[in-house]
């Protein structure tokens, strides 16, 4: 260290009690704030001679002073830590950049109430629904309600000064209560239905509308029956596929994902058993890069940093951390509400959990896959392969099948600006032994590079093959058979652990084997292209397999006779809405089991 800080002397007098520590540089700037059950043990871990991550080493190299504050327990330490982080925002802490209050749906009082977005203190009279995770999520709900029940959303000043209906009336988004074109009783019924939707009682609402539609049809009021049918269709389209069984619940589902390029936390808000929406957070990751530590830091700042933020009853996470018990106590102490943090979940909660993980992974991938990042990765790859200039075109091939059935090969293409999707190709593999990936790859490469010899297509600068030595040798044989001009071959094999970041690479032949560090931008580019080839192959394989397995008509489904067909169409309001329904939604129809719902879904999506 360049500073005069003496860690041995400092640790000799450091307390072993719980508390908070603050690290400063030589100019007195705060670098990092942390908390510990045992201050002496935690701080001693920073000053050991080996075993540090690069960012930890960078922090330690700048420390000129450390201050500690002893607290009565770990809970108080956590509360003080979050206060100091929020006030000072130290550069080496994981920082949550989210200072906005969350929006609600506000239903005003009065004879003709208004639905609107609301932020801040709930001073206005009426009912509030939410909170929603983002303005986009709330606008989506309001748009659905406006199309379905025509409850006004205009400002009161605009509403009170109308002398004729506005455009919303003309496009059937409002019933023009401003000029008395709707009876108060009819409008009140629309408001009641809107409230049922906002409360998450979509199934009860749809059943009620079905009864009203049948009644209108029996009374030969076909215009009203058609309007109710359209309302049912809209509700079925957006009805929560993952509503909780056996009641309602307020849950936040939080998934953290970290790779060497950054971190993303995805949050899904569930209120009254209905998914209101989701939001991505990209915390500034300091020295802690473990997923559990990112999760703990996020939850602490999210629930302790926003005093107005409404707390759920349960938080579902994708990773555990030893700080969770202290966090629960701190939330109870500061907010006066007990919450539970769940990790091992089943059923609907498990689907929410997996959905959040998938969204976090994809959001971080999209954030990192912008042009600037991709160009930098191309330059890093050129450096690793000792090229005079970055390559302009990379192609990667992969194979997908199910026990040899419906084998599909994929080709994805990347340039310095990212994926070139217009050049993506899929090859349906025929005439090879089931499960023979070598033969499948041989056929795909032969079909692809035969066109090069015929003067069609572009030759890649680097050809990536997802596989080990066998795949690489086979690719080399194909290129030799077709006398393709020399190009760089790169084989990508999973390492012994089969985890991302431990791949073994082969350059041109199996004798040139090498690996790259897990944080290498060149390796990140190779992983990104390989994963995209894998995704594209699986998508094609599933489509091909599904086309051969599915039946073609609803009438051909065993167990679905005329009565069940009629009940299904009545439940969903028509064949079009039934076609849009998921397997879970079809299984909720009267008399339909999960297995039968799968058969119906396959029949409707056979084309």
Number of C-alpha atoms within 10 A of each C-alpha: 12 9 12 10 16 13 17 11 9 15 16 9 9 17 15 16 18 23 26 25 20 19 22 19 19 14 8 11 15 19 20 24 25 21 26 23 19 17 22 19 15 15 20 14 12 16 17 10 8 9 10 15 11 9 14 16 17 14 19 16 14 17 25 20 20 18 12 17 16 19 18 10 14 24 24 21 24 26 23 19 22 20 15 16 20 15 8 13 19 20 18 20 20 27 20 22 13 14 9 11 18 19 23 22 21 21 22 17 12 9 11 18 19 19 21 19 17 21 14 12 8 12 6 12 11 13 14 19 18 21 23 25 22 19 16 14 16 23 15 14 17 20 13 20 26 19 17 23 21 21 24 25 20 14 11 13 8 9 18 12 10 13 9 12 17 15 11 17 16 11 9 14 20 23 22 24 21 20 15 11 12 14 11 13 11 11 21 15 12 17 22 14 22 24 17 16 21 21 16 23 21 21 17 13 18 25 14 13 19 21 13 16 24 17 14 17 15 11 10 11 13 14 11 15 21 15 13 23 22 17 22 26 23 18 21 22 19 14 21 19 18 17 22 18 10 7 9 16 18 17 24 24 27 27 27 29 27 19 18 12 15 17 25 28 27 23 25 24 24 28 23 19 21 24 23 22 20 20 20 20 18 22 19 17 21 18 20 16 18 15 21 21 19 26 24 20 21 22 20 23 21 17 20 22 19 15 12 13 17 13 18 20 15 17 20 23 25 21 18 16 13 10 18 17 13 18 24 19 20 23 20 15 14 13 16 10 14 15 17 14 18 15 16 13 14 10 11 14 19 16 13 24 24 16 16 27 23 15 22 26 19 14 21 22 17 10 14 15 18 12 14 12 17 23 19 16 22 26 17 19 22 16 14 14 13 10 11 8 11 20 17 14 19 22 24 26 26 27 28 25 21 13 10 14 14 21 27 28 27 27 25 27 22 24 18 20 15 19 20 15 11 8 13 16 18 20 21 15 19 12 8 14 11 16 16 13 21 19 17 25 25 19 19 24 19 16 12 17 20 17 13 15 14 8 9 11 13 11 18 18 16 18 20 28 26 24 22 18 18 13 20 25 16 17 24 17 13 19 19 12 10 13 12 15 11 11 14 15 21 26 26 24 19 16 15 9 9 11 9 13 20 17 23 18 26 23 17 20 16 16 9 10 14 11 14 16 12 15 12 16 22 23 23 24 22 22 17 17 23 22 16 21 29 21 16 23 25 21 15 22 25 16 13 17 16 16 16 10 11 17 20 15 14 18 14 13 17 10 13 17 12 10 8 15 15 12 15 20 15 19 21 27 24 16 15 12 18 22 16 18 20 14 19 16 19 24 19 15 17 11 10 18 15 14 11 18 19 16 20 27 24 21 20 20 16 16 11
